[in-house]
Amino acid sequence: MTNGSSQGLFVVVAIVIFGIFVFLSYLLFRDIMSPNLSGIFKDGLEQAENNLINMVTDNPTINSEISIEISDLNFNFNKLDFDSPTFPRLSENINVTIKNLTDKELSYKVKFTAEGRGLFIGDIHTTDINSIYSTELEKTINLKPNEIYQFDFIGILNAQEYESSRPETYSINSSGTKI
Protein backbone atom coordinates (compact mmCIF):
# COMPACT_ATOMS: atom_id res chain seq x y z
CA MET A 1 0.00 0.00 0.00
CA THR A 2 1.36 3.45 -0.92
CA ASN A 3 1.58 6.41 1.42
CA GLY A 4 -1.33 8.15 -0.31
CA SER A 5 -3.70 5.21 -0.06
CA SER A 6 -2.83 4.53 3.60
CA GLN A 7 -3.58 8.18 4.43
CA GLY A 8 -6.92 7.92 2.59
CA LEU A 9 -7.75 4.72 4.45
CA PHE A 10 -6.84 6.41 7.75
CA VAL A 11 -9.26 9.33 6.96
CA VAL A 12 -12.09 6.90 6.08
CA VAL A 13 -11.55 4.90 9.28
CA ALA A 14 -11.45 8.13 11.35
CA ILE A 15 -14.75 9.32 9.82
CA VAL A 16 -16.42 5.96 10.49
CA ILE A 17 -15.21 5.92 14.11
CA PHE A 18 -16.39 9.52 14.61
CA GLY A 19 -19.79 8.65 13.11
CA ILE A 20 -20.15 5.68 15.45
CA PHE A 21 -19.23 7.89 18.40
CA VAL A 22 -21.86 10.51 17.44
CA PHE A 23 -24.52 7.83 16.89
CA LEU A 24 -23.82 6.16 20.25
CA SER A 25 -23.86 9.54 22.01
CA TYR A 26 -27.24 10.29 20.48
CA LEU A 27 -28.65 6.92 21.54
CA LEU A 28 -27.34 7.21 25.10
CA PHE A 29 -28.16 10.88 25.77
CA ARG A 30 -31.22 11.73 23.66
CA ASP A 31 -33.56 11.61 26.67
CA ILE A 32 -31.30 13.96 28.61
CA MET A 33 -30.75 16.34 25.68
CA SER A 34 -34.44 16.83 24.75
CA PRO A 35 -35.50 18.70 27.93
CA ASN A 36 -32.36 20.85 27.82
CA LEU A 37 -32.91 21.82 24.20
CA SER A 38 -36.60 22.57 24.77
CA GLY A 39 -35.62 24.61 27.84
CA ILE A 40 -33.26 26.72 25.74
CA PHE A 41 -35.98 27.33 23.17
CA LYS A 42 -38.54 28.17 25.89
CA ASP A 43 -36.14 30.69 27.46
CA GLY A 44 -35.78 32.38 24.08
CA LEU A 45 -39.55 32.56 23.69
CA GLU A 46 -39.97 34.07 27.15
CA GLN A 47 -37.47 36.77 26.24
CA ALA A 48 -39.36 37.40 23.00
CA GLU A 49 -42.63 37.66 24.93
CA ASN A 50 -41.22 40.61 26.85
CA ASN A 51 -40.55 42.37 23.55
CA LEU A 52 -44.02 41.84 22.06
CA ILE A 53 -46.73 42.51 24.58
CA ASN A 54 -49.04 44.83 22.62
CA MET A 55 -49.04 45.47 18.92
CA VAL A 56 -49.89 48.97 17.82
CA THR A 57 -53.18 49.42 16.00
CA ASP A 58 -54.43 52.61 14.48
CA ASN A 59 -58.00 53.76 15.10
CA PRO A 60 -58.79 56.33 12.42
CA THR A 61 -61.87 58.44 11.81
CA ILE A 62 -62.59 58.55 8.09
CA ASN A 63 -64.22 61.61 6.48
CA SER A 64 -65.74 62.43 9.90
CA GLU A 65 -68.31 59.74 9.02
CA ILE A 66 -67.03 56.48 10.46
CA SER A 67 -64.55 55.51 13.13
CA ILE A 68 -62.67 52.22 13.16
CA GLU A 69 -61.44 50.75 16.42
CA ILE A 70 -59.20 47.68 16.40
CA SER A 71 -58.52 45.82 19.62
CA ASP A 72 -54.92 45.52 20.75
CA LEU A 73 -53.24 42.35 19.55
CA ASN A 74 -51.63 40.52 22.48
CA PHE A 75 -49.63 37.45 21.54
CA ASN A 76 -48.92 35.05 24.39
CA PHE A 77 -45.69 33.22 23.57
CA ASN A 78 -46.57 30.50 26.09
CA LYS A 79 -49.32 29.39 23.68
CA LEU A 80 -46.99 28.82 20.73
CA ASP A 81 -48.50 26.23 18.36
CA PHE A 82 -45.78 23.81 17.24
CA ASP A 83 -48.33 21.45 15.67
CA SER A 84 -49.30 23.93 12.96
CA PRO A 85 -48.98 22.33 9.49
CA THR A 86 -47.06 25.34 8.13
CA PHE A 87 -44.84 26.90 10.83
CA PRO A 88 -44.68 27.46 14.62
CA ARG A 89 -47.23 30.21 15.14
CA LEU A 90 -49.23 32.31 17.53
CA SER A 91 -52.80 33.29 16.78
CA GLU A 92 -55.20 35.68 18.47
CA ASN A 93 -58.64 37.03 17.65
CA ILE A 94 -58.88 40.71 16.81
CA ASN A 95 -62.10 42.60 17.52
CA VAL A 96 -63.08 45.45 15.21
CA THR A 97 -65.75 48.05 15.93
CA ILE A 98 -66.88 50.38 13.16
CA LYS A 99 -69.18 53.25 14.12
CA ASN A 100 -71.32 55.36 11.82
CA LEU A 101 -70.93 58.89 13.19
CA THR A 102 -73.67 60.37 10.99
CA ASP A 103 -77.46 60.34 10.64
CA LYS A 104 -77.33 58.79 7.16
CA GLU A 105 -76.75 55.35 5.65
CA LEU A 106 -73.17 54.70 4.55
CA SER A 107 -71.33 52.07 2.51
CA TYR A 108 -67.59 51.66 2.92
CA LYS A 109 -64.91 49.28 1.76
CA VAL A 110 -62.62 48.90 4.77
CA LYS A 111 -59.09 47.56 4.31
CA PHE A 112 -56.89 46.15 7.09
CA THR A 113 -53.15 45.74 6.56
CA ALA A 114 -50.69 43.73 8.69
CA GLU A 115 -47.27 45.38 8.91
CA GLY A 116 -44.23 43.42 10.10
CA ARG A 117 -42.31 40.35 9.02
CA GLY A 118 -44.29 37.16 9.66
CA LEU A 119 -47.54 38.91 10.70
CA PHE A 120 -50.69 37.81 8.89
CA ILE A 121 -54.41 38.51 9.19
CA GLY A 122 -57.42 36.64 7.89
CA ASP A 123 -61.12 35.92 8.10
CA ILE A 124 -61.82 33.93 11.23
CA HIS A 125 -64.49 31.79 9.55
CA THR A 126 -62.59 30.71 6.44
CA THR A 127 -61.10 27.32 5.73
CA ASP A 128 -59.05 28.55 2.76
CA ILE A 129 -55.45 28.56 4.03
CA ASN A 130 -54.39 31.19 1.45
CA SER A 131 -56.87 33.74 2.77
CA ILE A 132 -55.77 33.12 6.38
CA TYR A 133 -52.09 33.82 5.66
CA SER A 134 -52.55 37.20 4.03
CA THR A 135 -51.23 40.64 4.89
CA GLU A 136 -54.44 42.36 3.76
CA LEU A 137 -58.12 41.89 4.51
CA GLU A 138 -60.94 43.82 2.85
CA LYS A 139 -64.53 44.01 3.99
CA THR A 140 -67.49 45.88 2.51
CA ILE A 141 -69.90 47.19 5.11
CA ASN A 142 -73.26 48.94 4.96
CA LEU A 143 -74.06 51.03 8.00
CA LYS A 144 -77.42 52.43 9.07
CA PRO A 145 -77.50 55.84 10.76
CA ASN A 146 -75.54 55.82 14.05
CA GLU A 147 -75.02 52.03 13.77
CA ILE A 148 -72.18 50.21 15.47
CA TYR A 149 -70.87 47.22 13.50
CA GLN A 150 -68.59 44.63 15.12
CA PHE A 151 -66.74 41.61 13.77
CA ASP A 152 -63.64 39.54 14.46
CA PHE A 153 -60.72 38.47 12.36
CA ILE A 154 -57.60 36.51 13.23
CA GLY A 155 -54.03 37.69 13.66
CA ILE A 156 -51.27 35.14 13.12
CA LEU A 157 -47.58 35.57 13.89
CA ASN A 158 -44.98 33.25 12.36
CA ALA A 159 -42.64 32.71 15.31
CA GLN A 160 -39.71 31.85 13.02
CA GLU A 161 -39.89 35.21 11.23
CA TYR A 162 -40.64 37.42 14.23
CA GLU A 163 -38.00 40.12 14.72
CA SER A 164 -37.84 40.49 18.49
CA SER A 165 -35.33 43.32 18.23
CA ARG A 166 -37.83 45.44 16.25
CA PRO A 167 -41.28 45.07 17.88
CA GLU A 168 -42.16 48.67 16.95
CA THR A 169 -42.33 47.66 13.26
CA TYR A 170 -45.39 45.46 13.88
CA SER A 171 -48.87 46.94 13.50
CA ILE A 172 -52.30 46.47 11.99
CA ASN A 173 -53.53 49.48 10.05
CA SER A 174 -56.93 50.28 8.62
CA SER A 175 -58.31 52.53 5.92
CA GLY A 176 -61.72 53.05 4.37
CA THR A 177 -63.08 54.12 1.01
CA LYS A 178 -66.65 55.35 0.59
CA ILE A 179 -68.63 53.38 -1.97
C-alpha positions as CSV (number, residue, x, y, z in Angstrom):
1,M,0.0,0.0,0.0
2,T,1.4,3.5,-0.9
3,N,1.6,6.4,1.4
4,G,-1.3,8.2,-0.3
5,S,-3.7,5.2,-0.1
6,S,-2.8,4.5,3.6
7,Q,-3.6,8.2,4.4
8,G,-6.9,7.9,2.6
9,L,-7.7,4.7,4.4
10,F,-6.8,6.4,7.7
11,V,-9.3,9.3,7.0
12,V,-12.1,6.9,6.1
13,V,-11.6,4.9,9.3
14,A,-11.5,8.1,11.3
15,I,-14.8,9.3,9.8
16,V,-16.4,6.0,10.5
17,I,-15.2,5.9,14.1
18,F,-16.4,9.5,14.6
19,G,-19.8,8.7,13.1
20,I,-20.1,5.7,15.4
21,F,-19.2,7.9,18.4
22,V,-21.9,10.5,17.4
23,F,-24.5,7.8,16.9
24,L,-23.8,6.2,20.3
25,S,-23.9,9.5,22.0
26,Y,-27.2,10.3,20.5
27,L,-28.6,6.9,21.5
28,L,-27.3,7.2,25.1
29,F,-28.2,10.9,25.8
30,R,-31.2,11.7,23.7
31,D,-33.6,11.6,26.7
32,I,-31.3,14.0,28.6
33,M,-30.8,16.3,25.7
34,S,-34.4,16.8,24.7
35,P,-35.5,18.7,27.9
36,N,-32.4,20.8,27.8
37,L,-32.9,21.8,24.2
38,S,-36.6,22.6,24.8
39,G,-35.6,24.6,27.8
40,I,-33.3,26.7,25.7
41,F,-36.0,27.3,23.2
42,K,-38.5,28.2,25.9
43,D,-36.1,30.7,27.5
44,G,-35.8,32.4,24.1
45,L,-39.6,32.6,23.7
46,E,-40.0,34.1,27.2
47,Q,-37.5,36.8,26.2
48,A,-39.4,37.4,23.0
49,E,-42.6,37.7,24.9
50,N,-41.2,40.6,26.8
51,N,-40.5,42.4,23.5
52,L,-44.0,41.8,22.1
53,I,-46.7,42.5,24.6
54,N,-49.0,44.8,22.6
55,M,-49.0,45.5,18.9
56,V,-49.9,49.0,17.8
57,T,-53.2,49.4,16.0
58,D,-54.4,52.6,14.5
59,N,-58.0,53.8,15.1
60,P,-58.8,56.3,12.4
61,T,-61.9,58.4,11.8
62,I,-62.6,58.5,8.1
63,N,-64.2,61.6,6.5
64,S,-65.7,62.4,9.9
65,E,-68.3,59.7,9.0
66,I,-67.0,56.5,10.5
67,S,-64.5,55.5,13.1
68,I,-62.7,52.2,13.2
69,E,-61.4,50.7,16.4
70,I,-59.2,47.7,16.4
71,S,-58.5,45.8,19.6
72,D,-54.9,45.5,20.7
73,L,-53.2,42.4,19.6
74,N,-51.6,40.5,22.5
75,F,-49.6,37.4,21.5
76,N,-48.9,35.1,24.4
77,F,-45.7,33.2,23.6
78,N,-46.6,30.5,26.1
79,K,-49.3,29.4,23.7
80,L,-47.0,28.8,20.7
81,D,-48.5,26.2,18.4
82,F,-45.8,23.8,17.2
83,D,-48.3,21.4,15.7
84,S,-49.3,23.9,13.0
85,P,-49.0,22.3,9.5
86,T,-47.1,25.3,8.1
87,F,-44.8,26.9,10.8
88,P,-44.7,27.5,14.6
89,R,-47.2,30.2,15.1
90,L,-49.2,32.3,17.5
91,S,-52.8,33.3,16.8
92,E,-55.2,35.7,18.5
93,N,-58.6,37.0,17.6
94,I,-58.9,40.7,16.8
95,N,-62.1,42.6,17.5
96,V,-63.1,45.5,15.2
97,T,-65.8,48.1,15.9
98,I,-66.9,50.4,13.2
99,K,-69.2,53.3,14.1
100,N,-71.3,55.4,11.8
101,L,-70.9,58.9,13.2
102,T,-73.7,60.4,11.0
103,D,-77.5,60.3,10.6
104,K,-77.3,58.8,7.2
105,E,-76.7,55.4,5.7
106,L,-73.2,54.7,4.5
107,S,-71.3,52.1,2.5
108,Y,-67.6,51.7,2.9
109,K,-64.9,49.3,1.8
110,V,-62.6,48.9,4.8
111,K,-59.1,47.6,4.3
112,F,-56.9,46.1,7.1
113,T,-53.1,45.7,6.6
114,A,-50.7,43.7,8.7
115,E,-47.3,45.4,8.9
116,G,-44.2,43.4,10.1
117,R,-42.3,40.4,9.0
118,G,-44.3,37.2,9.7
119,L,-47.5,38.9,10.7
120,F,-50.7,37.8,8.9
121,I,-54.4,38.5,9.2
122,G,-57.4,36.6,7.9
123,D,-61.1,35.9,8.1
124,I,-61.8,33.9,11.2
125,H,-64.5,31.8,9.5
126,T,-62.6,30.7,6.4
127,T,-61.1,27.3,5.7
128,D,-59.1,28.6,2.8
129,I,-55.5,28.6,4.0
130,N,-54.4,31.2,1.4
131,S,-56.9,33.7,2.8
132,I,-55.8,33.1,6.4
133,Y,-52.1,33.8,5.7
134,S,-52.6,37.2,4.0
135,T,-51.2,40.6,4.9
136,E,-54.4,42.4,3.8
137,L,-58.1,41.9,4.5
138,E,-60.9,43.8,2.8
139,K,-64.5,44.0,4.0
140,T,-67.5,45.9,2.5
141,I,-69.9,47.2,5.1
142,N,-73.3,48.9,5.0
143,L,-74.1,51.0,8.0
144,K,-77.4,52.4,9.1
145,P,-77.5,55.8,10.8
146,N,-75.5,55.8,14.0
147,E,-75.0,52.0,13.8
148,I,-72.2,50.2,15.5
149,Y,-70.9,47.2,13.5
150,Q,-68.6,44.6,15.1
151,F,-66.7,41.6,13.8
152,D,-63.6,39.5,14.5
153,F,-60.7,38.5,12.4
154,I,-57.6,36.5,13.2
155,G,-54.0,37.7,13.7
156,I,-51.3,35.1,13.1
157,L,-47.6,35.6,13.9
158,N,-45.0,33.2,12.4
159,A,-42.6,32.7,15.3
160,Q,-39.7,31.8,13.0
161,E,-39.9,35.2,11.2
162,Y,-40.6,37.4,14.2
163,E,-38.0,40.1,14.7
164,S,-37.8,40.5,18.5
165,S,-35.3,43.3,18.2
166,R,-37.8,45.4,16.3
167,P,-41.3,45.1,17.9
168,E,-42.2,48.7,17.0
169,T,-42.3,47.7,13.3
170,Y,-45.4,45.5,13.9
171,S,-48.9,46.9,13.5
172,I,-52.3,46.5,12.0
173,N,-53.5,49.5,10.1
174,S,-56.9,50.3,8.6
175,S,-58.3,52.5,5.9
176,G,-61.7,53.0,4.4
177,T,-63.1,54.1,1.0
178,K,-66.7,55.3,0.6
179,I,-68.6,53.4,-2.0
